């Protein structure tokens, strides 16, 4: 009976720790600017719209580079490419910390976004090489938990550092990146006939995953942005209170992601996806009707738990979709995910101003398209 416990513990080892910290760093570096907009406006004498490009520019650069980052990593070697990636991420973070102008700050953030495109696909591809397939769902679940923690902790941590100087946030990111460069993902170059193939990335199975990634990110995975806006603008919660609520939901996602990974291994992807995405649509349909802060927060925290399966199952499916080019499959799927993250707020924030109930329900319900994709991807194959 002790076998399960040993297997669970074996996911988090000194060998896998650099992968998991890298999983934390990517989302952390993405989200650090969210809570320091006032400091950035003051530092660069800029408008909110101009400062927003430090976030949107990062995401668009990451999404574009994700289309090819995994294949590049497989072609030239994950070990070499991830080492270079972390050095570029560190240098761009240092530039962001010390630049005197907003233009250079945004440029540094764009470089960070481009570098970040190489982190997750190559780390998960490397992780899949050292963890046996029967435990891959659990391993990706642990990785997704570290990603969720990075997203959740970033606005809170950067807000605290801003009390001293917002630039320290980027110095911290640079320091962690340099340390991670010392433990790159395994994988040597694959040249000539061993080069990773591109054509399998355009099969129907992969294009379906692209659709699922886009709809998941534009809808249920982007709900935290809509929740944050509603907490501030409609429910009159302070910025620090909103940050604490989003931190709590992120930590809940981190805590439950490994359990979702185990659920995939135990129940199978179809049933686990049906449970998660069905519950997301049902709970999200009611989220906007709650006008009392405590009730709204409780329902949101519950929703954030069931949303946790969506990204880890997406990454698991991408990791096994094209075994001969795992990195390319992962990076292309993640590209569409981040296109979705960039597009979702453009659609749903104006809708939120018109009707928060409708916006939250439609965003949650968009995950039903993702569910259809997952069910098709998990369909038994007959030979």
C-alpha positions in Angstrom: 0.0 0.0 0.0 3.0 2.3 0.4 3.8 2.1 -3.3 1.6 5.1 -4.2 3.1 7.3 -1.7 6.6 6.5 -2.9 5.6 7.2 -6.5 4.0 10.5 -5.5 7.1 11.6 -3.6 9.4 10.5 -6.4 8.0 13.2 -8.8 9.7 15.9 -6.7 13.4 15.0 -6.5 16.7 16.8 -6.9 16.6 15.6 -10.5 13.2 17.1 -11.3 13.5 20.2 -9.1 15.1 22.4 -11.8 12.3 21.6 -14.2 9.7 22.5 -11.6 11.4 25.8 -10.6 11.6 26.6 -14.3 7.9 26.0 -14.5 7.4 28.5 -11.6 9.7 31.1 -13.2 8.0 31.4 -16.5 4.5 32.5 -15.2 6.2 34.5 -12.4 8.1 36.5 -15.0 5.0 37.0 -17.0 2.8 38.2 -14.2 5.1 40.4 -12.2 4.0 43.7 -13.9 0.3 43.3 -13.1 0.5 44.8 -9.6 3.1 47.5 -10.2 1.4 49.5 -12.9 1.3 52.6 -10.7 5.1 52.4 -10.0 5.8 51.8 -13.7 3.6 54.8 -14.7 5.5 57.0 -12.2 8.9 55.7 -13.1 8.5 56.3 -16.8 5.9 59.2 -16.7 3.6 57.1 -18.9 -0.1 56.2 -19.2 -1.7 52.9 -18.2 -2.3 52.1 -21.9 1.4 52.5 -22.6 2.5 50.5 -19.6 0.1 47.7 -20.6 2.4 46.9 -23.6 4.9 45.5 -21.1 2.4 42.7 -20.5 0.7 42.4 -23.9 4.0 42.7 -25.8 5.5 40.0 -23.6 2.5 37.6 -24.4 2.5 38.3 -28.1 6.2 37.7 -28.4 5.9 34.5 -26.4 3.0 33.2 -28.5 4.7 33.9 -31.8 8.0 32.2 -30.7 6.1 29.2 -29.2 5.2 28.3 -32.8 8.8 27.2 -33.4 10.6 27.1 -30.0 10.0 23.5 -29.3 11.2 22.4 -32.7 14.3 24.6 -32.4 15.0 23.1 -29.0 14.7 19.5 -30.3 16.8 20.3 -33.4 19.7 22.1 -31.7 19.5 20.2 -28.4 17.3 21.0 -25.3 20.4 21.2 -23.1 22.1 23.9 -25.2 18.9 25.8 -26.0 17.5 25.9 -22.4 20.9 27.1 -21.1 20.9 30.0 -23.6 17.2 30.7 -22.9 17.9 31.2 -19.2 20.8 33.5 -19.8 18.8 35.6 -22.3 15.9 35.7 -19.8 18.4 36.9 -17.1 20.0 39.6 -19.2 16.6 40.9 -20.4 15.4 41.0 -16.8 18.5 43.0 -15.8 17.9 45.5 -18.6 14.2 45.8 -17.5 15.4 46.6 -13.9 17.8 49.3 -14.9 16.5 50.9 -18.1 15.7 54.6 -17.9 12.9 54.7 -20.6 9.6 52.9 -21.1 10.5 52.0 -24.7 13.6 50.0 -23.5 11.6 48.5 -20.7 9.0 47.2 -23.1 11.7 46.0 -25.5 13.3 44.1 -22.6 9.9 42.6 -21.7 9.4 41.5 -25.3 12.8 39.7 -25.2 11.7 38.1 -22.0 8.5 36.9 -23.6 10.4 35.5 -26.6 12.8 33.6 -24.2 10.0 32.4 -22.1 8.6 30.6 -25.2 11.4 28.1 -24.9 11.0 27.3 -21.2 7.9 25.2 -20.8 7.9 23.1 -23.9 11.5 22.1 -23.5 11.2 21.5 -19.8 8.1 19.3 -20.1 9.7 17.5 -23.0 12.8 16.9 -20.9 10.6 15.9 -17.9 8.8 13.3 -20.1 12.2 11.8 -20.8 13.1 11.1 -17.1 9.6 10.2 -15.8 8.0 7.0 -17.1 4.8 7.4 -19.1 2.5 5.7 -16.5 3.3 8.6 -14.1 3.5 11.4 -16.7 0.1 12.8 -15.8 1.1 13.1 -12.2 4.5 14.6 -13.1 2.8 17.2 -15.4 0.3 17.9 -12.6 3.2 18.7 -10.2 4.7 20.9 -12.9 1.4 22.7 -13.5 1.1 23.3 -9.8 4.4 25.1 -9.8 3.2 27.1 -12.9 0.0 28.0 -11.0 2.1 29.1 -8.0 4.3 31.3 -10.2 1.2 33.0 -11.6 -0.4 33.5 -8.2 2.7 34.6 -6.3 4.0 37.1 -8.9 1.5 40.0 -8.4 1.7 39.6 -4.6 5.5 39.3 -4.5 6.1 42.2 -6.9 3.6 44.3 -5.0 5.6 43.7 -1.8 8.9 44.4 -3.5 7.5 47.6 -4.9 7.3 48.9 -1.3 11.1 49.1 -1.5 11.8 49.3 -5.2 9.9 47.5 -8.1 13.3 46.9 -9.8 14.2 44.3 -7.2 11.6 42.0 -8.8 13.5 41.8 -12.0 16.8 41.3 -10.2 15.3 38.3 -8.5 14.1 36.9 -11.8 17.6 37.3 -13.3 19.2 35.6 -10.3 16.9 32.5 -10.5 17.4 32.3 -14.3 21.2 32.2 -13.9 20.9 29.4 -11.4 18.6 27.4 -13.7 21.1 27.8 -16.6 23.4 25.5 -14.6 20.9 22.7 -14.8 19.4 22.7 -18.3 17.0 20.1 -19.7 18.5 16.9 -21.1 18.6 16.5 -24.9 21.3 16.6 -27.5 21.1 18.0 -31.0 19.3 16.0 -33.6 20.8 16.6 -37.0 20.2 15.4 -40.6 17.9 12.4 -40.7 17.4 12.5 -36.9 16.1 16.1 -37.0 12.6 16.5 -35.5 9.9 16.4 -38.2 7.6 19.3 -38.8 4.8 17.7 -40.8 3.3 15.7 -37.9 2.6 19.0 -36.2 -0.1 19.8 -38.8 -2.1 16.6 -38.4 -5.8 16.9 -37.4 -5.0 15.7 -33.9 -2.6 18.6 -33.4 -4.9 21.3 -34.9 -7.7 20.2 -32.6 -5.3 20.7 -29.7 -4.5 24.2 -31.0 -8.3 25.0 -30.9 -8.6 23.5 -27.4 -5.7 25.5 -26.2 -7.0 28.8 -27.6 -10.5 28.4 -26.3 -9.3 27.2 -22.9 -7.0 30.2 -22.5 -9.5 32.8 -23.8 -12.2 31.4 -21.6 -11.8 29.5 -18.3 -8.0 29.9 -17.9 -8.5 33.7 -18.2 -11.2 34.0 -15.6 -8.8 35.3 -13.0 -8.4 38.6 -15.0 -12.2 39.0 -15.1 -12.6 38.1 -11.4 -9.9 40.7 -10.5 -11.6 43.4 -12.5 -15.0 42.6 -11.0 -13.6 42.5 -7.5 -12.1 46.0 -7.9 -14.7 47.8 -10.0 -18.0 46.2 -9.0 -17.5 44.8 -5.5 -15.2 47.6 -4.2 -12.4 45.3 -3.0 -9.0 47.0 -2.5 -6.1 46.2 -4.8 -4.3 44.4 -1.9 -7.4 42.5 -1.1 -7.9 41.5 -4.7 -4.2 40.4 -4.9 -4.7 38.2 -1.8 -7.8 36.6 -3.2 -6.1 35.8 -6.5 -3.0 34.5 -4.6 -5.3 32.2 -2.6 -6.9 30.8 -5.7 -3.6 30.3 -7.3 -2.3 28.4 -4.3 -5.4 26.2 -4.3 -4.7 25.4 -8.0 -1.1 24.6 -7.1 -2.2 22.3 -4.2 -4.8 20.4 -6.3 -3.0 20.1 -9.6 -1.0 17.0 -8.6 -4.3 15.4 -7.5 -5.8 16.2 -10.9 -2.7 14.6 -12.5 -3.3 11.5 -10.4 -7.0 11.6 -11.4 -6.1 11.6 -15.1 -3.8 8.6 -14.4 -6.5 6.8 -12.4 -9.8 7.7 -14.2 -8.5 8.4 -17.7 -8.4 11.7 -19.5 -11.9 11.5 -20.9 -13.7 11.2 -17.5 -11.4 13.6 -15.7 -11.9 16.2 -18.5 -15.6 15.8 -18.4 -15.6 16.3 -14.7 -13.4 19.4 -14.7 -14.8 21.2 -17.8 -18.4 20.3 -17.1 -18.1 21.6 -13.6 -16.3 24.8 -14.8 -19.2 25.6 -17.2 -21.8 24.9 -14.5 -20.1 26.9 -11.7 -19.1 29.7 -14.0 -22.6 30.1 -15.2 -23.6 31.1 -11.7 -20.5 33.1 -10.7 -21.6 36.5 -11.9 -25.0 36.5 -10.1 -23.3 36.7 -6.6 -23.1 40.3 -5.6 -21.9 39.7 -2.0 -18.1 39.6 -1.7 -17.8 36.6 0.6 -20.1 34.4 -1.5 -18.5 35.5 -4.8 -15.0 34.7 -3.4 -16.0 31.2 -2.1 -17.6 30.3 -5.5 -14.5 31.6 -7.3 -12.2 29.6 -5.1 -14.2 26.5 -5.8 -14.1 27.2 -9.5 -10.3 27.8 -9.5 -9.9 24.3 -8.2 -11.8 22.6 -11.0 -10.2 24.8 -13.6 -6.8 23.3 -12.5 -7.1 20.2 -14.6 -7.4 22.1 -17.9 -3.8 23.2 -18.5 -2.1 20.1 -17.2 -4.3 17.8 -19.4 -3.5 20.1 -22.4 0.2 19.7 -21.7 -0.1 16.0 -21.2 -1.9 15.5 -24.5 0.6 17.7 -26.3 3.5 15.8 -24.7 2.3 12.5 -26.2 0.7 13.7 -29.5 3.9 13.7 -31.5 6.5 11.5 -29.8 9.1 12.2 -32.5 8.9 15.9 -31.8 7.6 16.4 -28.3 9.0 19.9 -27.9 7.5 21.1 -31.2 4.1 19.7 -30.3 4.2 21.3 -26.8 5.4 24.7 -28.0 2.8 24.9 -30.9 0.0 24.1 -28.5 1.3 26.6 -25.9 1.5 29.3 -28.7 -2.3 29.0 -29.2 -2.8 29.0 -25.5 -1.0 32.4 -25.1 -2.8 33.8 -28.2 -5.9 32.9 -26.3 -4.7 34.6 -23.1 -4.0 37.8 -25.2 -7.3 37.7 -27.0 -9.6 36.8 -24.1 -9.5 40.1 -22.2 -10.1 42.1 -25.4 -13.4 40.3 -25.8 -14.6 39.7 -22.2 -13.5 42.8 -20.3 -15.8 45.0 -22.5 -18.5 42.4 -22.0 -17.9 42.5 -18.3 -18.7 46.2 -18.3 -22.0 45.5 -20.0 -22.9 42.4 -17.9 -20.6 40.6 -15.5 -22.9 37.6 -15.3 -22.9 37.1 -19.1 -19.2 37.7 -19.4 -18.2 35.2 -16.7 -20.8 32.6 -17.9 -19.7 32.8 -21.6 -16.0 32.7 -20.6 -16.5 29.6 -18.5 -18.7 28.0 -21.1 -16.1 28.5 -23.8 -14.3 25.6 -22.1 -17.0 23.2 -23.5 -15.2 23.6 -26.9 -12.0 22.6 -25.1 -13.9 19.6 -23.7 -14.9 18.5 -27.1 -11.3 18.6 -28.2 -10.1 16.7 -25.2 -12.7 14.0 -25.7 -11.7 13.6 -29.3 -8.0 13.4 -28.4 -8.7 10.8 -25.8 -10.8 8.6 -28.1 -9.5 5.0 -28.2 -7.5 4.4 -31.4 -8.4 1.3 -33.4 -5.8 -0.3 -35.6 
